[in-house]
Structure formats: structure tokens, C-alpha cells
Amino acid sequence: MNSNEVEQILDRILDHATEVKRRAGKNYAHGRTDPGGLISVAALKDLVRVSFIISGQANEIDAEGFYDWVNKSGILKASTPEIAGFEIRQGQKNKSKIEVCAEIPFEGRSVDEVVTDSVIAYKLLIDKLSDTFEIKGVASTNSEWGGAPSTAEGYETYHILIADIDSDSILANVVYAEVGQEIWGLYSGYAGGGVVDYRFFHFDADYEPTIEDDFLAFPIDDQQKAVAVFTQLEAARARMESDDPEALMLSELGQEFIDDGEVDHGSGIRSRLSEDASEDIVYDLQDEWTLLFQLQ
């Protein structure tokens, strides 16, 4: 199948896979579980792969917990006339990466059959996961501080705000925009010793993240556009923060925004994601970022 057909297949599968969110410019979609694990639906050049993955990160379940779920769920014995079944694979480079996956080949199937069989495999995986894991949503409530998402130089701005449950202290304030196949953004939060840190981040077309003190250090050819976008992202970040020079606290707008979010008494945080923002951004940055806060 050609690239347009592959993209259409993924779009149709995702109509039935509301627990995952498609990556900008990519032929795959991701979702998270609690305890930590990654749900993935990928449309490759000759097949669709439906997976549940761990990669050895601190916020994820360990290999023992993964195999315990595999055995208890019976996922490896789960098959239908439409799919051959699930199998376990280990990463070739990252040995800590383990996935249980089902593959639906294009050969011998029509587009409708590929979509149907992929959705069957996906629903089967979600059913097995839901007995043990909480399937996290990929988007928050759709009222973003009273209006439509803000824009940065014509690009939608996405916001993730996380604060202490008992105070107005901000733990992580993340703002980003999808620019073509890249993601440009910035964050603020506490880096230890009461020090507030501000950094910029950049995901290239291969979704490889880089964090810098200065956004001009990123490999962006159009620096004029970079100045325009990052300046507006910086303004969006600042609007959520008070003018108190001694501490990183919620502004009135920040309080209004986060009041419509979620409260997690177990971790002691309250948080809000603007519409279509993805907490995967935090998961993919936090192993490298300078902040004390870690999303579990």
C-alpha cells in the first residue's frame, strides 16, 4: 500500500482507539497506563502493529511486573480468526524495552479488512490491560480558560500545568506548539534548593528531544520564525505565573485554568492539560530535564 493508504488506515483505526493520541506527522499513536506502560498503534509500510511496551524508565512497571501481567492476562493465548495472536519481543539495542504485540499484515487483506482486524487486536489488548491497569486519557476538558486554544504565530499552543495540591506553588509549567513535524516548547519549575529554572525544548522530525538554555541553539533554519514562536510561547507560560519574584506561583489565570483540572491525592499534585495536549511530552522530557518534578 502507498503512504496515503497507510495514513488513511491509521486514521480509521484511531476513530475506534480513543485511548491513544497520534503523534504529529507520525504514523503511530500512543497512550499511557497507570502503573506506567505505553500503548502503541503503528501503521508501517507493510503492516499495522498493536503493542503494549515498557522501556526500563523509572516511571514504568518493571520487567517482573510486565511478565506477571502477561501471564495473568493470558494475552499470549488470545487470538481470533482475524489475528494470529500476540507475541513478546525485546529491543535489539535497548534490552530493557519489552513489548507484547500483534501484527496485522497488509498482504492478502483489503483496506477494510486491515482496519477491522487492527481494531479487533486493539480492543483485545485494551480489554486485557484494563483488568490490571488504569488506561489514562489523552486529552483534558475542552474549555481552555474560557475560549479556544491560543496560537503562536499561527500554530496551536498546548499547555500542561502542574501545581502542589496544598498551595499555589507550580511544579511544572509546560507550553509547546507543533511546528510542521517538529515540536517547539519551553518549561519552568523548581530545580532544587528553591531555585526556579526555565528551559527551552525541541523535538525534531524523528521525535528526538533536546533541551537548551537558548532556543537559538536548536537546529532551526528559520530563526525569524523561531523568535516569533518562542516569544509567544514564553508569553503563554508567563500568563500562568504570578509576578512574585521570590517564588513560582500560580497567577489568577493559572488558578482559573487548573481549577478545572484533576487532583491526585496520592501524588500530591493537581494538574490540567489544555485540549489535545499530551502528557507524553512530560514523560519524554523528564529523564533529561532539570526539574525536581517527575510525572509518575
Backbone bond lengths (Angstrom), bond angles and torsions (degrees), N, CA, C in turn:
res aa  C-N    CA-C-N  psi(-1)  N-CA   C-N-CA  omega(-1)  CA-C   N-CA-C  phi
1 M - - - 1.457 - - 1.519 109.73 -
2 N 1.334 116.24 147.50 1.463 119.02 179.77 1.529 110.29 -80.82
3 S 1.345 116.19 173.10 1.464 120.70 -173.25 1.523 112.11 -63.45
4 N 1.328 117.44 -34.78 1.462 119.88 179.05 1.528 111.25 -66.06
5 E 1.326 116.40 -40.18 1.463 120.10 178.25 1.521 111.01 -66.13
6 V 1.338 116.34 -40.18 1.460 120.47 178.39 1.526 110.39 -61.72
7 E 1.333 116.41 -42.88 1.463 120.48 179.47 1.527 111.18 -64.70
8 Q 1.309 116.52 -40.47 1.464 120.46 178.37 1.527 111.06 -64.63
9 I 1.327 115.98 -38.03 1.466 120.02 177.75 1.524 110.29 -60.76
10 L 1.339 116.31 -47.36 1.463 119.36 -179.54 1.523 111.12 -62.43
11 D 1.325 116.79 -43.64 1.465 120.22 178.99 1.525 111.04 -57.42
12 R 1.303 116.33 -42.91 1.469 119.74 -178.70 1.529 112.00 -69.52
13 I 1.336 116.71 -37.56 1.465 119.87 176.50 1.523 109.86 -62.79
14 L 1.342 116.79 -43.05 1.456 120.84 -175.48 1.521 112.80 -69.43
15 D 1.319 117.08 -17.46 1.464 119.75 172.37 1.532 110.96 -61.42
16 H 1.337 115.92 -24.38 1.466 121.48 -178.07 1.531 111.90 -110.64
17 A 1.335 117.07 5.11 1.469 121.47 -175.46 1.527 108.88 -123.69
18 T 1.316 115.91 71.86 1.462 120.67 -172.84 1.520 113.50 -75.46
19 E 1.317 117.82 -9.48 1.467 120.20 -179.49 1.526 112.79 -83.32
20 V 1.325 117.78 -6.94 1.465 120.73 -179.46 1.522 109.85 -122.33
21 K 1.321 115.72 156.53 1.462 122.49 179.74 1.518 109.82 -124.36
22 R 1.315 116.00 134.72 1.462 120.46 -178.88 1.514 111.18 -73.35
23 R 1.319 116.46 138.87 1.454 122.95 174.06 1.529 109.74 -77.06
24 A 1.322 115.76 138.55 1.463 120.21 -177.83 1.527 110.41 -59.16
25 G 1.327 115.75 126.36 1.452 121.04 176.70 1.511 114.90 73.23
26 K 1.332 117.58 7.45 1.457 121.21 -176.51 1.526 110.75 -115.56
27 N 1.337 115.90 154.63 1.460 120.95 177.00 1.530 111.12 -96.37
28 Y 1.330 115.76 42.58 1.454 119.85 174.16 1.524 109.43 -150.95
29 A 1.332 114.74 160.35 1.459 121.75 178.75 1.519 108.71 -133.94
30 H 1.337 116.06 146.60 1.449 121.44 -176.47 1.519 111.88 -127.02
31 G 1.320 115.74 152.09 1.447 123.21 170.95 1.520 108.31 -144.25
32 R 1.327 117.56 164.58 1.464 122.30 -176.29 1.522 111.46 -118.99
33 T 1.333 114.00 155.07 1.454 120.46 173.49 1.519 109.29 -119.71
34 D 1.308 115.29 162.85 1.455 122.45 173.83 1.524 107.45 -128.36
35 P 1.358 119.84 117.85 1.466 129.05 -0.68 1.540 112.63 -56.95
36 G 1.330 114.61 161.81 1.451 121.65 -166.91 1.514 116.39 -63.55
37 G 1.306 114.93 128.85 1.449 124.26 173.86 1.518 107.91 -165.82
38 L 1.311 117.79 163.67 1.462 122.04 -175.43 1.526 110.21 -115.93
39 I 1.330 116.24 125.36 1.457 122.14 172.07 1.526 107.09 -94.09
40 S 1.312 117.83 132.39 1.462 121.20 -175.53 1.525 111.13 -134.70
41 V 1.331 114.97 137.96 1.459 122.16 169.80 1.524 106.52 -125.73
42 A 1.322 117.61 116.29 1.461 122.33 -175.63 1.525 110.27 -123.87
43 A 1.334 115.99 131.80 1.460 121.32 175.57 1.527 107.75 -103.51
44 L 1.312 116.72 105.57 1.463 122.62 -178.02 1.524 109.65 -95.40
45 K 1.320 117.14 -176.31 1.458 119.47 -173.19 1.520 113.33 -69.75
46 D 1.337 116.60 -23.03 1.460 117.89 -177.48 1.524 113.66 -132.86
47 L 1.337 117.24 5.02 1.461 119.40 -179.32 1.524 110.75 -165.70
48 V 1.330 114.34 165.95 1.465 122.11 169.85 1.524 107.36 -108.35
49 R 1.347 116.15 134.20 1.455 120.53 178.68 1.527 108.79 -117.78
50 V 1.330 115.77 126.38 1.464 123.15 177.57 1.520 107.29 -110.53
51 S 1.343 118.02 123.27 1.466 120.47 -169.07 1.521 113.32 -139.71
52 F 1.319 114.30 156.48 1.460 123.02 163.74 1.523 105.89 -122.38
53 I 1.348 117.02 126.38 1.465 121.54 -166.00 1.521 111.49 -131.08
54 I 1.332 116.55 142.01 1.460 122.45 163.49 1.526 106.60 -124.25
55 S 1.344 116.43 151.76 1.465 119.17 -176.23 1.515 113.50 -132.58
56 G 1.346 116.91 16.13 1.457 119.85 175.40 1.512 114.67 85.31
57 Q 1.340 119.02 9.11 1.451 120.98 178.45 1.522 110.42 -75.93
58 A 1.338 114.85 157.20 1.462 120.38 -172.61 1.526 112.59 -64.23
59 N 1.329 117.44 -28.70 1.466 120.34 -175.96 1.526 112.42 -85.63
60 E 1.332 118.06 3.60 1.458 121.15 -175.21 1.528 111.57 -104.90
61 I 1.328 114.94 163.61 1.455 118.70 170.82 1.530 108.01 -66.08
62 D 1.340 116.38 153.26 1.457 119.15 -179.11 1.530 110.28 -85.57
63 A 1.314 115.47 175.82 1.463 120.46 -176.73 1.519 111.49 -61.16
64 E 1.326 116.63 -36.89 1.462 119.72 179.89 1.530 110.52 -63.39
65 G 1.336 115.83 -43.33 1.457 120.04 178.28 1.516 111.88 -65.80
66 F 1.335 115.86 -36.36 1.470 120.80 178.66 1.531 110.59 -63.30
67 Y 1.317 116.34 -50.61 1.471 119.73 -178.40 1.531 111.60 -67.86
68 D 1.340 115.90 -30.27 1.459 119.17 176.63 1.531 109.94 -63.58
69 W 1.347 115.86 -42.78 1.477 119.38 176.63 1.524 111.12 -64.67
70 V 1.341 117.21 -43.10 1.465 120.55 179.36 1.524 110.56 -55.47
71 N 1.311 116.12 -46.63 1.470 120.35 -177.20 1.529 112.06 -68.72
72 K 1.330 116.01 -44.90 1.457 119.32 -177.68 1.521 112.53 -69.85
73 S 1.330 117.46 -35.31 1.467 120.92 -175.82 1.527 112.38 -76.59
74 G 1.330 116.55 -25.43 1.456 119.69 -175.52 1.511 113.34 71.17
75 I 1.346 117.22 23.67 1.464 121.03 -175.61 1.528 112.34 -61.34
76 L 1.337 117.39 -32.26 1.467 119.93 -178.08 1.528 112.25 -72.46
77 K 1.330 116.26 -18.44 1.462 120.17 178.69 1.521 111.52 -96.94
78 A 1.336 115.53 -4.32 1.457 120.05 -176.53 1.522 110.41 -83.63
79 S 1.290 117.22 113.56 1.465 121.35 177.38 1.523 108.06 -144.47
80 T 1.300 115.15 161.59 1.459 122.00 177.70 1.519 107.29 -135.07
81 P 1.334 118.28 170.82 1.472 118.93 175.85 1.522 113.16 -59.58
82 E 1.380 116.23 -22.13 1.466 120.18 -175.59 1.530 112.96 -86.71
83 I 1.329 117.63 -29.80 1.467 120.29 -177.11 1.528 109.76 -125.22
84 A 1.322 115.72 145.77 1.465 121.19 -177.00 1.519 111.75 -70.31
85 G 1.346 116.50 -25.92 1.454 120.21 -178.94 1.515 111.73 126.88
86 F 1.324 115.99 178.58 1.460 122.76 -178.47 1.525 109.88 -101.69
87 E 1.314 115.60 151.01 1.459 121.73 176.44 1.519 109.56 -140.06
88 I 1.333 116.55 163.27 1.467 122.39 179.57 1.524 109.85 -99.76
89 R 1.339 115.65 137.15 1.464 121.07 175.59 1.521 109.51 -132.63
90 Q 1.319 115.32 148.65 1.461 121.34 176.56 1.517 109.12 -116.27
91 G 1.343 115.88 142.36 1.456 120.36 -179.11 1.517 112.32 -61.29
92 Q 1.333 116.77 141.92 1.462 120.31 -179.54 1.526 111.54 -74.84
93 K 1.343 116.49 -40.10 1.463 120.39 179.44 1.525 110.87 -91.77
94 N 1.307 116.33 -49.15 1.468 121.36 178.44 1.523 108.37 -96.27
95 K 1.312 117.01 99.20 1.456 121.49 -176.87 1.525 111.90 -68.35
96 S 1.341 116.44 -17.12 1.460 119.93 177.62 1.520 111.97 -78.18
97 K 1.336 115.97 -13.99 1.464 119.39 178.99 1.529 109.08 -80.94
98 I 1.314 115.87 121.41 1.463 122.06 178.23 1.519 107.63 -130.90
99 E 1.295 117.12 138.10 1.458 119.72 177.27 1.521 110.76 -139.29
100 V 1.310 114.53 150.17 1.446 120.95 168.77 1.523 105.08 -111.09
101 C 1.322 116.87 127.05 1.458 118.97 -169.72 1.528 111.87 -144.11
102 A 1.325 113.64 156.61 1.465 122.04 171.00 1.522 107.44 -123.86
103 E 1.332 116.11 139.68 1.460 120.57 -179.76 1.523 110.44 -117.62
104 I 1.319 115.63 133.71 1.456 122.15 179.72 1.527 107.34 -115.50
105 P 1.321 118.36 102.24 1.476 120.94 -176.89 1.516 111.67 -72.26
106 F 1.333 115.73 152.21 1.460 121.05 177.65 1.532 111.22 -77.51
107 E 1.328 114.98 -34.45 1.465 119.61 -174.82 1.532 110.62 -60.09
108 G 1.331 115.36 130.23 1.451 121.05 178.03 1.514 114.18 82.26
109 R 1.349 117.11 3.68 1.458 121.37 -179.99 1.524 110.24 -126.33
110 S 1.311 116.44 146.21 1.457 121.09 171.21 1.520 108.52 -80.18
111 V 1.331 116.90 169.04 1.467 120.81 178.00 1.525 110.04 -58.08
112 D 1.318 117.32 -45.14 1.464 121.05 179.85 1.526 111.40 -60.32
113 E 1.319 116.81 -39.28 1.462 120.46 179.96 1.521 111.11 -68.79
114 V 1.339 117.26 -39.80 1.460 120.33 177.89 1.520 110.38 -61.30
115 V 1.327 116.53 -45.97 1.468 120.69 180.00 1.528 110.22 -62.07
116 T 1.310 116.91 -49.29 1.467 121.03 -178.53 1.520 111.82 -60.03
117 D 1.329 116.60 -47.96 1.462 120.28 -177.70 1.529 111.55 -66.47
118 S 1.338 116.72 -36.08 1.469 120.37 178.24 1.519 110.90 -66.34
119 V 1.323 116.57 -42.17 1.469 120.24 178.52 1.526 110.50 -64.18
120 I 1.333 117.23 -38.39 1.470 120.87 176.63 1.530 110.00 -60.18
121 A 1.334 117.09 -46.87 1.469 120.96 179.43 1.524 110.65 -63.24
122 Y 1.319 116.74 -41.84 1.466 121.17 -179.44 1.530 110.98 -63.34
123 K 1.333 116.78 -48.65 1.462 120.54 -178.79 1.532 110.93 -63.33
124 L 1.324 116.08 -35.11 1.458 120.58 177.60 1.528 110.36 -64.40
125 L 1.340 116.54 -43.64 1.466 121.03 179.05 1.528 110.45 -64.19
126 I 1.336 117.36 -46.59 1.461 120.86 -179.44 1.525 110.58 -60.62
127 D 1.327 116.12 -40.51 1.469 120.24 179.34 1.526 110.70 -61.35
128 K 1.328 117.50 -43.11 1.463 121.28 179.91 1.534 111.42 -68.91
129 L 1.336 116.07 -37.44 1.464 119.96 179.93 1.519 111.80 -68.95
130 S 1.327 117.10 -39.05 1.461 120.96 -171.96 1.519 113.15 -65.98
131 D 1.318 118.48 -17.41 1.457 120.81 176.80 1.529 111.96 -71.86
132 T 1.348 116.40 -23.18 1.462 121.27 -175.57 1.517 112.98 -119.26
133 F 1.325 117.03 -32.92 1.454 121.69 -172.59 1.525 111.54 -115.00
134 E 1.329 114.11 155.85 1.459 120.25 167.83 1.529 107.51 -90.01
135 I 1.322 116.34 124.86 1.456 120.37 178.28 1.511 108.08 -85.93
136 K 1.325 117.10 116.33 1.456 120.37 -175.88 1.518 110.63 -78.40
137 G 1.344 115.82 146.40 1.467 120.42 174.80 1.509 110.33 -73.86
138 V 1.333 117.03 161.40 1.462 120.56 -178.23 1.504 113.22 -106.32
139 A 1.332 117.66 -7.13 1.459 119.31 179.90 1.515 109.57 -143.85
140 S 1.301 115.36 153.07 1.451 120.55 -179.88 1.511 110.81 -93.25
141 T 1.325 114.59 -172.95 1.457 119.47 174.15 1.509 111.17 -55.49
142 N 1.326 117.99 151.42 1.456 119.90 -170.33 1.518 114.13 -95.39
143 S 1.345 118.39 12.68 1.456 118.28 173.79 1.512 108.47 -101.97
144 E 1.310 117.09 104.38 1.462 120.43 -177.38 1.513 109.65 -96.23
145 W 1.348 114.90 102.30 1.447 124.14 -175.94 1.524 112.45 34.28
146 G 1.371 113.26 52.77 1.448 119.81 169.61 1.507 115.63 84.95
147 G 1.312 120.27 3.57 1.449 118.58 -177.46 1.503 112.69 -161.19
148 A 1.335 116.13 -169.52 1.456 122.13 179.40 1.518 109.70 -72.72
149 P 1.353 118.07 160.79 1.465 120.07 177.53 1.521 111.32 -55.80
150 S 1.343 115.46 141.79 1.451 119.22 176.44 1.523 109.37 -71.85
151 T 1.302 117.06 167.63 1.463 120.84 -179.46 1.521 110.19 -127.04
152 A 1.310 115.46 152.72 1.458 121.97 174.97 1.521 107.23 -122.78
153 E 1.328 116.00 107.60 1.467 121.06 -179.54 1.536 111.05 53.58
154 G 1.343 115.21 40.45 1.462 119.53 177.49 1.517 114.35 89.09
155 Y 1.347 118.83 -2.48 1.460 122.02 -179.80 1.524 109.59 -106.59
156 E 1.338 116.30 141.39 1.461 119.22 177.17 1.519 110.68 -62.42
157 T 1.326 115.68 139.27 1.453 121.87 177.98 1.519 109.23 -102.77
158 Y 1.328 116.81 131.67 1.457 122.47 179.85 1.525 109.36 -112.14
159 H 1.329 115.41 140.36 1.456 119.17 -172.80 1.527 110.73 -129.68
160 I 1.322 116.59 134.44 1.463 123.56 173.62 1.517 106.97 -125.75
161 L 1.323 116.36 118.16 1.466 121.16 -176.95 1.528 108.70 -123.01
162 I 1.331 116.41 126.73 1.458 122.79 -177.64 1.526 108.43 -129.54
163 A 1.343 116.77 127.25 1.460 120.92 -176.90 1.518 110.28 -133.05
164 D 1.326 115.31 164.46 1.461 121.78 176.46 1.527 109.70 -66.19
165 I 1.310 116.35 142.32 1.459 121.03 -174.92 1.530 112.32 -68.92
166 D 1.354 117.20 -28.09 1.464 121.03 -174.13 1.522 113.84 -103.35
167 S 1.319 118.18 0.41 1.464 120.27 -177.56 1.522 109.56 -149.34
168 D 1.305 115.77 -177.37 1.465 121.36 176.98 1.522 111.48 -96.30
169 S 1.335 116.98 15.72 1.462 121.40 -178.84 1.529 110.68 -73.90
170 I 1.328 116.30 128.11 1.466 122.25 -179.26 1.526 110.20 -84.84
171 L 1.321 116.55 128.19 1.463 121.90 177.13 1.519 111.59 -92.60
172 A 1.325 116.57 -37.63 1.468 121.19 177.60 1.525 108.60 -155.21
173 N 1.305 115.65 130.75 1.466 123.19 179.08 1.525 106.35 -127.12
174 V 1.329 116.59 104.66 1.468 122.14 -171.56 1.525 109.41 -117.93
175 V 1.335 115.95 128.81 1.465 122.08 178.55 1.518 107.88 -131.15
176 Y 1.334 116.52 135.38 1.465 118.61 179.10 1.525 111.41 -151.56
177 A 1.319 115.17 165.20 1.461 122.47 176.39 1.515 108.48 -137.89
178 E 1.317 116.66 146.54 1.460 122.31 174.30 1.521 107.78 -91.48
179 V 1.329 115.92 115.30 1.461 122.00 -177.07 1.532 107.26 -115.44
180 G 1.331 115.63 101.55 1.462 118.94 -173.17 1.517 108.91 63.85
181 Q 1.334 116.39 -126.57 1.464 121.31 178.65 1.526 111.76 -96.93
182 E 1.319 117.01 10.67 1.457 121.54 -179.54 1.525 110.67 -112.00
183 I 1.328 116.17 165.31 1.457 122.73 174.25 1.520 107.83 -124.02
184 W 1.328 116.40 125.15 1.458 122.78 178.07 1.520 107.98 -114.39
185 G 1.337 117.14 133.82 1.447 117.82 -178.44 1.508 113.42 -163.96
186 L 1.321 115.05 -174.74 1.460 122.11 179.88 1.516 108.77 -155.40
187 Y 1.333 115.70 164.19 1.455 120.11 178.78 1.526 110.06 -147.21
188 S 1.324 115.30 161.51 1.452 122.00 172.01 1.524 108.12 -140.75
189 G 1.328 115.93 158.67 1.459 121.12 -179.98 1.519 109.53 167.19
190 Y 1.325 115.83 -176.73 1.464 120.47 -179.27 1.528 110.61 -88.57
191 A 1.327 114.55 134.98 1.462 120.61 -178.20 1.524 112.41 -109.97
192 G 1.319 117.68 13.31 1.460 120.74 179.11 1.516 111.92 106.00
193 G 1.326 117.03 146.68 1.452 121.05 179.18 1.514 113.39 65.34
194 G 1.326 116.49 23.12 1.461 120.34 -178.83 1.513 114.12 75.21
195 V 1.330 117.08 8.00 1.472 121.45 -178.18 1.529 109.82 -84.56
196 V 1.329 116.45 130.29 1.458 121.98 176.05 1.522 108.65 -92.73
197 D 1.328 116.05 131.65 1.458 120.16 -177.57 1.522 110.86 -118.24
198 Y 1.331 116.16 142.89 1.451 123.52 177.40 1.524 107.78 -127.45
199 R 1.317 117.49 128.10 1.466 121.31 179.07 1.527 110.37 -140.91
200 F 1.345 115.10 160.92 1.459 122.40 175.22 1.524 108.56 -107.70
201 F 1.335 116.11 150.99 1.464 119.15 175.65 1.527 110.51 -135.81
202 H 1.329 114.31 158.63 1.458 121.96 -174.95 1.523 108.66 -147.41
203 F 1.341 116.42 125.75 1.456 121.68 172.02 1.519 107.40 -106.50
204 D 1.347 116.98 123.93 1.458 118.94 -179.67 1.530 110.20 -79.83
205 A 1.329 116.45 -174.65 1.464 121.46 -175.82 1.522 112.47 -64.17
206 D 1.332 117.59 -20.38 1.469 122.04 176.27 1.522 112.06 -93.95
207 Y 1.338 116.32 11.19 1.455 124.05 179.79 1.522 112.06 60.04
208 E 1.336 116.63 40.13 1.453 122.39 174.03 1.527 108.20 -99.56
209 P 1.344 118.50 120.96 1.465 120.14 -176.02 1.529 113.53 -86.79
210 T 1.333 115.60 148.01 1.456 123.43 173.34 1.519 107.61 -135.82
211 I 1.332 117.23 139.19 1.458 123.02 178.16 1.523 108.87 -118.28
212 E 1.338 116.90 131.98 1.462 121.49 -177.11 1.524 110.10 -140.80
213 D 1.349 115.02 161.57 1.468 120.62 173.26 1.529 111.36 -75.88
214 D 1.319 116.61 -26.60 1.461 122.10 -174.30 1.527 108.81 -130.81
215 F 1.328 117.98 125.10 1.465 119.85 -177.51 1.528 112.21 -67.23
216 L 1.347 118.35 -18.23 1.460 120.31 178.07 1.530 111.64 -71.48
217 A 1.334 116.40 -9.68 1.467 120.08 176.64 1.521 111.99 -78.95
218 F 1.336 117.97 -13.79 1.459 120.86 -179.50 1.532 110.91 -75.69
219 P 1.343 117.44 152.65 1.474 121.06 -179.82 1.532 111.47 -77.72
220 I 1.324 116.26 65.15 1.466 122.53 179.04 1.524 108.31 -108.66
221 D 1.323 117.14 118.39 1.461 120.95 -176.14 1.521 112.54 -68.07
222 D 1.321 116.85 -41.19 1.458 121.03 -177.20 1.522 109.29 -90.21
223 Q 1.336 116.42 86.61 1.461 119.88 -176.40 1.517 112.25 -69.55
224 Q 1.324 116.87 -28.56 1.461 119.32 177.12 1.530 110.50 -62.99
225 K 1.327 115.99 -42.52 1.463 119.73 176.71 1.523 109.98 -65.48
226 A 1.333 116.90 -40.51 1.461 120.63 -179.64 1.522 110.53 -60.12
227 V 1.324 117.24 -43.64 1.464 120.97 178.61 1.523 110.37 -60.81
228 A 1.335 116.65 -44.77 1.463 120.78 -178.48 1.531 111.54 -64.11
229 V 1.338 117.02 -46.71 1.459 120.63 -176.57 1.521 111.25 -69.31
230 F 1.338 118.01 -49.77 1.455 120.19 -176.36 1.536 111.65 -66.98
231 T 1.325 117.17 -31.90 1.463 119.92 176.56 1.527 110.67 -62.86
232 Q 1.333 116.19 -42.53 1.462 119.78 179.56 1.530 111.83 -73.28
233 L 1.329 117.82 -33.44 1.461 120.33 174.32 1.528 110.20 -64.50
234 E 1.315 116.22 -40.41 1.459 120.87 178.26 1.528 110.55 -61.87
235 A 1.325 116.88 -40.11 1.463 120.66 178.84 1.529 110.66 -65.43
236 A 1.350 117.05 -39.81 1.464 121.08 178.32 1.523 110.53 -63.79
237 R 1.333 116.47 -39.95 1.475 120.21 177.43 1.523 110.22 -63.49
238 A 1.322 117.01 -47.09 1.467 121.36 -175.24 1.523 112.17 -63.88
239 R 1.332 117.70 -30.28 1.462 120.11 -179.10 1.522 112.44 -64.95
240 M 1.327 117.62 -22.98 1.458 121.27 179.06 1.522 112.53 -85.18
241 E 1.333 117.29 -7.57 1.456 121.49 -173.71 1.528 110.87 -114.50
242 S 1.326 116.21 144.13 1.458 120.84 178.70 1.527 110.09 -71.94
243 D 1.314 114.76 171.41 1.470 120.40 179.22 1.521 112.74 -87.22
244 D 1.320 117.99 6.19 1.459 122.50 -178.93 1.529 109.66 -65.19
245 P 1.339 118.33 114.03 1.473 120.20 -177.66 1.521 113.26 -74.04
246 E 1.344 116.59 -13.64 1.462 120.59 -174.82 1.529 113.44 -91.74
247 A 1.332 116.90 -15.75 1.470 119.07 -175.43 1.519 109.97 -153.35
248 L 1.335 115.08 157.62 1.466 121.18 177.95 1.525 107.64 -95.89
249 M 1.328 116.32 98.70 1.463 122.25 -173.79 1.524 110.47 -123.82
250 L 1.332 115.19 157.46 1.455 120.62 178.39 1.526 111.32 -68.46
251 S 1.328 115.52 136.99 1.455 120.08 169.68 1.524 109.03 -79.58
252 E 1.323 118.01 177.59 1.461 120.22 176.33 1.527 110.39 -60.16
253 L 1.335 116.39 -40.57 1.462 120.41 178.39 1.524 110.40 -65.52
254 G 1.340 116.20 -40.38 1.458 120.10 177.65 1.516 111.91 -62.58
255 Q 1.336 117.02 -40.96 1.460 120.85 177.62 1.528 110.85 -64.15
256 E 1.329 116.04 -43.08 1.464 120.27 179.42 1.518 111.07 -62.56
257 F 1.317 116.11 -41.08 1.460 121.21 -179.88 1.522 111.70 -65.23
258 I 1.328 116.86 -49.89 1.467 120.46 -172.75 1.521 112.01 -76.23
259 D 1.340 117.95 -20.65 1.461 120.66 178.76 1.523 112.25 -62.24
260 D 1.334 117.63 -22.95 1.463 121.91 178.34 1.522 112.07 -94.08
261 G 1.338 116.29 11.91 1.458 120.43 -177.42 1.518 112.86 -96.52
262 E 1.331 115.99 -149.35 1.452 122.62 -176.79 1.525 110.98 -114.19
263 V 1.337 115.73 152.04 1.460 122.30 177.21 1.523 108.30 -119.26
264 D 1.333 115.96 127.82 1.459 121.62 179.22 1.529 108.05 -117.24
265 H 1.334 116.85 99.27 1.465 120.41 -177.57 1.525 111.39 -68.13
266 G 1.319 117.21 -27.87 1.457 120.25 -179.74 1.520 112.84 -63.88
267 S 1.331 116.74 -41.44 1.462 120.95 -179.12 1.522 112.42 -98.83
268 G 1.344 117.37 -7.60 1.460 120.44 177.33 1.512 114.07 74.70
269 I 1.326 117.00 29.64 1.468 119.42 -179.35 1.525 111.03 -128.34
270 R 1.309 115.63 158.52 1.462 122.46 166.25 1.516 106.87 -125.42
271 S 1.308 116.96 146.26 1.458 119.37 -171.85 1.523 110.84 -149.75
272 R 1.317 115.35 160.94 1.454 121.57 175.29 1.519 108.34 -149.95
273 L 1.334 115.96 136.87 1.458 122.87 173.36 1.517 107.42 -113.68
274 S 1.330 117.19 133.11 1.450 119.58 173.59 1.522 109.25 -67.30
275 E 1.309 116.79 164.15 1.460 120.87 -175.87 1.522 111.47 -55.26
276 D 1.336 115.07 129.43 1.464 124.56 177.91 1.526 114.10 71.24
277 A 1.343 118.00 3.21 1.467 118.95 171.45 1.528 108.51 -69.85
278 S 1.323 116.74 150.56 1.458 120.99 -177.63 1.522 110.61 -121.75
279 E 1.347 116.52 127.74 1.454 120.20 177.31 1.530 111.54 -69.28
280 D 1.330 117.68 -9.38 1.468 120.22 174.30 1.526 110.57 -57.86
281 I 1.338 117.16 -29.55 1.464 120.78 177.57 1.528 109.54 -57.86
282 V 1.329 116.52 -44.92 1.472 120.43 179.21 1.523 110.54 -65.71
283 Y 1.341 116.87 -46.45 1.463 119.88 179.49 1.533 111.16 -57.72
284 D 1.330 116.26 -39.05 1.461 119.65 -175.67 1.528 112.66 -80.26
285 L 1.341 117.55 -16.36 1.463 120.90 178.73 1.530 112.93 -97.83
286 Q 1.328 117.79 -31.14 1.452 119.55 -163.81 1.527 114.90 -69.70
287 D 1.317 118.48 -18.52 1.469 118.98 174.70 1.530 111.57 -71.26
288 E 1.355 115.89 -19.27 1.458 120.20 -176.73 1.533 112.86 -113.69
289 W 1.342 116.78 -17.52 1.456 116.03 -172.03 1.514 112.63 -77.95
290 T 1.322 114.90 171.32 1.465 122.29 -171.36 1.521 112.20 -94.05
291 L 1.320 118.93 -1.34 1.466 121.34 -174.04 1.535 111.65 -82.69
292 L 1.330 114.52 153.85 1.461 120.50 175.16 1.514 111.10 -71.32
293 F 1.336 116.73 -33.20 1.450 120.69 -173.75 1.526 111.00 -67.94
294 Q 1.358 114.44 139.01 1.450 121.69 174.47 1.527 107.98 -133.50
295 L 1.313 116.81 128.28 1.447 121.55 178.05 1.522 108.94 -80.45
296 Q 1.321 117.28 123.83 1.459 121.90 -175.87 1.526 111.34 -92.26
